[in-house]
Structure formats: structure tokens, C-alpha cells
Amino acid sequence: MSTTTHPTSVDLFEITRTDNPVPDEQREAALASPKFGTVFTEHMARISYRNEDGWTGRRVEKYGPLLMDPATAVLHYAQEIFEGMKAYRHADGSVWTFRPRDNAARFARSARRLALPELSEADFLGAIEALVATDRAWVPSGEETSLYLRPFMYASETFLGVRPSLEAEFLVIASPVGPYFAGGVRPVSIWVDQEYHRAGDGGTGAAKCGGNYAASLLPQQLAYAKGFEQVCFLDASTNTQLEELGGMNVFVVHADGSVATPPVSGSILEGVTRSSILRLLTDAGHEVSERPIPLTELRQGLADGSVREVFACGTAAVMTPIGRLASDDFDLTVGDGDAGPVTTRIRAELTDIQYGRATDRHGWLHRLV
């Protein structure tokens, strides 16, 4: 087992434990069959920012509501960003996370794009370490379970004016979770939206901010009404090329073993899971290309069999096989409709690394406690 040893500011965090701890039996019941994002741990990590003072007040405190003035900037101008990560309990009881420095770097890039103050890598990692150490008992140990970590930042200044906020709050909350999709790892059906777009050139598509997800909700709602589970968006410039799902990157596996995924050119989120899969595919000998994928090419490949698998990936779902792609003018089954061998094999390899069942040869794991 390998681990990163980069310094963090965990020792600077003041710990104030809840005065109303959850009884052990209630916590164990919550961990027995956790649903995604519905139950939260007892504490949250927090750091405050003021333009004249910088980042101060590093602490872990009782999880609870945020006191917010009606004129708080984020409520009016949507200056906010977030990350998604997981903490995994290994067989020896230790708890690890996966490539957190990449999340810290993306968080800083998102902050820059949304004109929010950038948080140091040391503080980002320190907040996560302090929270998980405090709420270690909330890390589940069942199959496909983990502690989902949600670092986020919002503009907290009380001010109605269109300019960057001079104050901000950074927090980390945590939720014990099972599989992202209720049915577990199984092929999902995807509606390819040819009317709405998630992001455009020069916009915020490469930042992890709530506005991008808000833009995807109406198309997602319409797809649900048609009987589909997720939406795949096309590029806003030509409306002809695959971009990403509402919250996941997409990959196409060809019959010759080559794999393609759309390039991160500014309107697509640069996923940490995406990057990891690219590395594992290359390690396994696949020819991998990051290139534009025209919808017409994908449709033809599915029709003639030259495309065998399509899958989506992200922190929450890890890797999800796609069994059906449809839109107003087509309805196609991917392969035989089941999870393909490349998807299955790479997903197993990735999760084995995350849960400590396989050698971490790339140094991706970071021990929390």
C-alpha cells in the first residue's frame, strides 16, 4: 500500500464536538443500508474568509443549519463551487481517500473562474482530514459503500451588487452512501438531448459550480418523463458532438479495443475519475483518444457493431454502463444491453485500488485516519 505524505493544516483545526451525539445503534442502522446523500454525519469542517484577513477560523463544529442573511451574495449571484470525493474503509480499518490533491487543484480552478478566493491545498486536505478523524465511526464498511465528502464554498457577504463577494465560507460535510443508482451497478438508459445544453464555450462548464447542474435539471426532468435515467448533452456550438452527462463524463469503447472520450476543452468538467480511467485503460494496452465524438459516428457505430460499449463515470457512480441511447430520431441498444467486459474490468480495477484490494501503483491513495 502506498500513501501520499504532503503536508496539510489539519493541526490548525479546532475541534468542537456535538453536544447531542447520535446513539451507536442509530448510527449503525444508518450505515447498514445507506442511501445517497440523505443522512449526514454529526460534524462539519469550516474555514471563513474576509478580504482583509484572508482565511481564518479553521474548525470542526456540530453539523447544523447555516445562518444566512436574505441579502447574502450567493443567493442572488450564484457565486458558489463544490467538489465530490469519497473516503473508503479498508480491510484493516484504516480510512483513505482517492487523489485528493486533484480535487484541491480543481477546487482552486473553479474558485478562480467564479471569482471566489482560492483555498490552499493544505487547507483543503486539512479540513477533510480533520472532519473524517472526528466522524470516523460514520465511514461504512459494506460492499460498494463509502463516506461521501462534499467540500463547498459560497459567497457570504451581505451585499446586493454585481461584483465578487469580499467574504466567503468554505465547508466540508459528509454522508455515508451506497451505490449512486438505486438499482446498483447496472446499465442505464440515456436520452441524448438535442435541444438544451449544459454549458458553452467560454462559460463555466469546466468549473464545478451549481449553475451547471441547475441548467441540466429541466432536461433531466424531461428525460425522466420519457422513461430515461440520465441525459447526455451535445456541444452548444454545433449541436453535433457528445459532451457529457449532467454530472458524468462519457466514454465509447470500439470493437477493436480502442476507446474514445470527448476532450476537456473548456465546456466539459475535467473529472478525477475520468483521468484515472484514462490511465488504467492505457495501462491495459487500449488505444485511448481524447477527441470530438460526433453523434452521427456513435449512432453508426452502434448500428453496425463497431461500437461495443458506452459508459459514464464520476466520483459518485464510479463507472456506469450505458445500455440504451435514444433521442427523437433514434433508439439504439448498446452492445447486448448489458455491461461490457471493458467497463466491468476497469471498474473492478479502479474500485479495488480505492478499497485497498489492489496495489496502488500510481500513488493515488491518501490516508485520512
Secondary structure, 3 states (H helix, E strand, C coil): CCCCCCCCCHHHCEECCCCCCCCHHHHHHHHHCCCCCCCCCCEEEEEEEECCCEEEEEEEEECCCCCCCCCEHHHHHCCEEECCEEEEECCCCCEEEECHHHHHHHHHHHHHHCCCCCCCHHHHHHHHHHHHHHCHHHCCCCCCCEEEEEEEEEECCECCCCCCCCEEEEEEEEEEECCCCCCCCCCEEEEEECCCCCCCCCCCCCCCCHHHHHHHHHHHHHHHHCCCCEEEEECCCCCCEEEEECCCEEEEEECCCCEEECCCCCCCCCCHHHHHHHHHHHHCCCCEEECCCEHHHHHHHHHHCCEEEEEEEECCCEEEEEEEEEECCEEEECCCCCCCHHHHHHHHHHHHHHCCCCCCCCCCEEECC
